[in-house]
Amino acid sequence: MTAGVAVSPAWWWIWLAVGAGLVVVTRRSSSRRPVDPAAGRWVAATSGLLAECVAGGLDLATGLGSVRRALPPPRAGPSQPRPAAGPDSTLAAVESMLSLGVDPEQAWRLADDDPLVAPIAAAARRSAVSGVALADALRMHADDLERRDGARGRRRDARAGVLVTLPLTLCFLPAFGCLGLAPVVLGLLDQLQLP
């Protein structure tokens, strides 16, 4: 009788803790803006290839067209909704404007709203105004996106390691309480001579 009373509250607290943890995790995941890693990898590859085209002597509009034809547009992952205007459509619009002869400052304004393409737009505008080497800036942007993708993968792996140990913890804590602490506490209560 005493052992049953000592053990049953442990299960109640565990289920309460699991429920609270699920609520916290659900709220945190719903507050984050979904990031499409495929789009980041696509922009990194596009930026690297565009850097080589520019370094080889192609003008920016021709280089953009060649790279866009060579790389298929990014596909959204199963958990990410497909955006209405992704980086591929943004770069297609910029390419069209540049090939029509629109001023680069105005053409690259179309890319300012896309956080993945905005650094390319800024580098292209700087290059058009001051003649700064565009290929180096494009390579640096590609390297930065690849580093971010690697860091995202490492965080995902670390989170998976923590989530894998969570069920193991939930199994061992009640067992430790039932088999380790409860007999000791009950044995001490038996030995105490309370008046």
C-alpha positions as CSV (number, residue, x, y, z in Angstrom):
1,M,0.0,0.0,0.0
2,T,2.7,2.5,1.0
3,A,4.9,1.6,-2.1
4,G,1.9,2.2,-4.4
5,V,1.3,5.6,-2.9
6,A,5.0,6.5,-3.1
7,V,5.2,5.5,-6.8
8,S,2.0,6.8,-8.4
9,P,2.7,10.5,-8.0
10,A,6.0,10.0,-9.9
11,W,4.0,9.0,-13.0
12,W,1.7,12.1,-12.7
13,W,4.6,14.5,-12.6
14,I,6.3,12.8,-15.6
15,W,3.2,13.1,-17.7
16,L,2.8,16.8,-16.6
17,A,6.5,17.5,-17.5
18,V,6.1,15.8,-21.0
19,G,2.9,17.8,-21.7
20,A,4.6,21.1,-20.7
21,G,7.6,20.3,-22.8
22,L,5.4,19.5,-25.9
23,V,3.6,22.9,-25.5
24,V,6.9,24.8,-25.3
25,V,8.4,23.0,-28.3
26,T,5.2,23.5,-30.4
27,R,5.1,27.2,-29.6
28,R,8.8,27.7,-30.4
29,S,8.5,25.8,-33.7
30,S,5.4,27.7,-34.8
31,S,6.9,31.1,-34.1
32,R,9.9,30.5,-36.4
33,R,9.7,31.5,-40.0
34,P,10.3,28.5,-42.2
35,V,13.6,28.5,-44.0
36,D,14.0,26.6,-47.2
37,P,17.5,25.1,-47.2
38,A,17.1,24.0,-50.9
39,A,16.8,27.7,-51.9
40,G,19.9,28.6,-50.0
41,R,21.9,25.8,-51.6
42,W,20.5,26.9,-55.0
43,V,21.5,30.5,-54.5
44,A,25.0,29.4,-53.3
45,A,25.5,27.3,-56.5
46,T,24.1,30.1,-58.7
47,S,26.4,32.7,-57.0
48,G,29.5,30.5,-57.5
49,L,28.7,29.8,-61.1
50,L,27.9,33.4,-61.8
51,A,31.2,34.4,-60.3
52,E,33.0,32.1,-62.7
53,C,31.0,33.5,-65.7
54,V,31.8,37.1,-64.7
55,A,35.5,36.2,-64.1
56,G,35.5,34.6,-67.6
57,G,34.4,37.8,-69.2
58,L,30.6,37.4,-69.7
59,D,28.4,40.3,-68.9
60,L,26.0,39.9,-66.0
61,A,22.8,39.4,-68.0
62,T,24.3,36.7,-70.2
63,G,25.9,35.1,-67.1
64,L,22.6,35.1,-65.3
65,G,20.9,33.5,-68.2
66,S,23.5,30.8,-68.6
67,V,23.5,29.9,-64.9
68,R,19.7,29.8,-64.7
69,R,19.5,27.5,-67.7
70,A,22.2,25.3,-66.3
71,L,20.7,24.9,-62.8
72,P,17.1,23.7,-62.3
73,P,15.1,25.9,-59.9
74,P,15.1,24.9,-56.2
75,R,12.4,22.6,-55.0
76,A,10.8,23.4,-51.6
77,G,11.1,20.6,-49.0
78,P,8.1,18.7,-47.8
79,S,7.7,20.9,-44.7
80,Q,8.3,24.2,-46.5
81,P,5.5,25.8,-48.5
82,R,6.5,26.9,-52.0
83,P,6.9,30.7,-52.0
84,A,5.1,32.7,-54.6
85,A,8.4,34.4,-55.7
86,G,11.5,32.5,-55.0
87,P,15.1,33.4,-55.7
88,D,14.9,31.8,-59.2
89,S,12.0,34.0,-60.3
90,T,13.7,37.0,-58.8
91,L,16.9,36.4,-60.7
92,A,14.8,35.7,-63.9
93,A,13.2,39.2,-63.5
94,V,16.6,40.8,-63.0
95,E,18.0,39.0,-66.0
96,S,15.1,40.2,-68.2
97,M,15.6,43.8,-67.0
98,L,19.3,43.7,-67.6
99,S,19.0,42.2,-71.1
100,L,16.5,45.0,-72.0
101,G,19.2,47.5,-71.1
102,V,17.6,48.8,-67.9
103,D,20.0,50.6,-65.5
104,P,21.6,48.0,-63.2
105,E,20.7,50.1,-60.1
106,Q,17.0,49.9,-61.0
107,A,17.1,46.3,-62.2
108,W,18.7,44.9,-59.1
109,R,16.1,46.7,-56.9
110,L,13.8,43.8,-57.7
111,A,16.1,41.5,-55.6
112,D,16.2,43.7,-52.4
113,D,13.2,41.9,-50.8
114,D,14.8,38.4,-51.1
115,P,17.3,37.9,-48.2
116,L,19.2,35.2,-50.2
117,V,19.6,37.3,-53.3
118,A,19.9,40.8,-51.7
119,P,23.7,40.5,-51.2
120,I,24.2,39.6,-54.9
121,A,22.2,42.7,-55.8
122,A,24.2,44.9,-53.5
123,A,27.5,43.6,-54.9
124,A,26.3,44.0,-58.5
125,R,25.2,47.6,-57.8
126,R,28.6,48.4,-56.2
127,S,30.4,46.8,-59.2
128,A,28.3,48.9,-61.6
129,V,29.0,52.1,-59.8
130,S,32.6,51.8,-58.7
131,G,34.0,48.9,-60.8
132,V,34.7,46.7,-57.8
133,A,35.4,43.1,-58.7
134,L,32.1,41.3,-58.7
135,A,33.4,37.8,-59.0
136,D,35.1,37.9,-55.6
137,A,31.9,39.3,-53.9
138,L,29.9,36.5,-55.5
139,R,32.3,33.8,-54.3
140,M,32.2,35.2,-50.8
141,H,28.4,35.1,-50.8
142,A,28.4,31.5,-52.0
143,D,30.9,30.5,-49.3
144,D,28.8,32.3,-46.7
145,L,25.6,30.5,-47.7
146,E,27.5,27.1,-47.7
147,R,28.8,27.8,-44.2
148,R,25.2,28.7,-43.0
149,D,23.9,25.5,-44.5
150,G,26.6,23.5,-42.8
151,A,25.9,25.2,-39.5
152,R,22.1,24.5,-39.9
153,G,22.9,20.8,-40.5
154,R,25.1,20.6,-37.4
155,R,22.3,22.2,-35.3
156,R,19.8,19.7,-36.7
157,D,22.1,16.8,-35.9
158,A,22.6,18.1,-32.3
159,R,18.9,18.6,-31.8
160,A,18.3,15.0,-33.1
161,G,20.8,13.7,-30.5
162,V,19.0,15.4,-27.7
163,L,15.6,14.2,-28.9
164,V,16.8,10.6,-29.1
165,T,17.9,10.6,-25.5
166,L,14.6,12.1,-24.2
167,P,12.6,8.8,-24.3
168,L,15.5,7.1,-22.6
169,T,15.5,9.7,-19.8
170,L,11.7,9.4,-19.4
171,C,12.2,5.6,-19.0
172,F,15.1,5.7,-16.5
173,L,13.9,8.5,-14.2
174,P,10.8,6.6,-13.0
175,A,12.7,3.4,-12.7
176,F,15.3,5.1,-10.6
177,G,12.6,6.6,-8.4
178,C,10.8,3.3,-8.1
179,L,13.7,0.9,-7.7
180,G,16.3,3.1,-6.2
181,L,14.8,5.8,-4.0
182,A,11.5,4.4,-3.0
183,P,12.9,1.3,-1.2
184,V,15.5,3.4,0.6
185,V,12.9,5.9,1.8
186,L,10.5,3.1,2.8
187,G,13.3,1.3,4.6
188,L,14.2,4.4,6.6
189,L,10.6,5.0,7.4
190,D,10.3,1.5,8.8
191,Q,13.4,1.9,11.0
192,L,12.2,5.2,12.4
193,Q,10.4,4.8,15.7
194,L,7.8,7.6,15.5
195,P,5.8,8.1,18.7
